[in-house]
Amino acid sequence: MNSIIDLMKQNVVLGDGGYLIELERRGYVDSGSDREKVGTGRGSGQFTPEVAIENPQALRELHQEFLNAGSQVLQALTFFGTREKLNRAGYGAETENINAAAVKLAKEVAVNKALVAGSVSRTQLTEREGMSSLGKSRDHIAEQIRLLKDAGVDFLILETFFHLAEIKVALEEAATAQLPAIATMSFRPLITHCTDGYTPADCAKIMADLGAIAVGANCEQDPKRMLPLLRKMRAATQVPIAAQPAAFHTTDLCHSFTRLPAFPDDLETIQVSRSEFIAFGKIAKDEGIGFLGGCCGCNAAYIRSLARGIQQAQ
Ligand SMILES: [Zn+2]
């Protein structure tokens, strides 16, 4: 298999979709919404990846569906898999097992057909405790990256970070571990600035300077609303752009779906149709997108739509 860097030189690389919301819809992941206001970052353990050890067959099946749809990269379901987040969900003692099992499952499905990326996301400490917690974040992120490297991932996707300061820590730890990393921020609540005040262009430049092999955005916005900020990133850096939009509509007043009242129990009312993902796949190459996948709300049908769009552009 070619490396992710080589693949991005050849064409748009197709990633996979959003695991946690799809598995929640299938009954395997806890949204936490019957206990707490989800989406604040202050809750106990919503949307955590224990499915990797509790219902591995469900996760294996979803990996297979994405592979069948054309994914060239499968992400191990290690999102929200730091010991910090898992502790609050009651699974801290399983941190090693969950990360190892998730990578093993992805590798079993991907064998010789797709690369396997480890997913590393924010700890939620920065939202809860502020910038003084960055040292603790570093320890948790470094531990998870070590576990992912030991489990044999091909590279990392650092995603759904709200603060540039925290993804900088993750990029530094990826470099220490000598793992290539794609780095994508989630812009929340605005698309003009991330939570700690940097523009998309600032973020792109700084992440690329820290060694990211591709930089971009994931989650929170649908393709149409994400495109303007991706263009600002494109103009600010030479590395490929990575995009993993959500399949949920946002509004002119609220640019992040996790802050809409529809999250999580009325998401079906704001679902974006697949045709918008065909259209996004068609323009990806012209927009300088090197890595294209889907985030929350994207099952295999959406990945197939991206694949069709990429093919139609050839
Ligand atoms: Zn998402």
Boltz pocket constraint, residues with backbone or C-beta under 6 A from the ligand:
constraints:
  - pocket:
      binder: B
      contacts: [[A, 18], [A, 218], [A, 219], [A, 220], [A, 244], [A, 246], [A, 295], [A, 296]]
      max_distance: 6.0
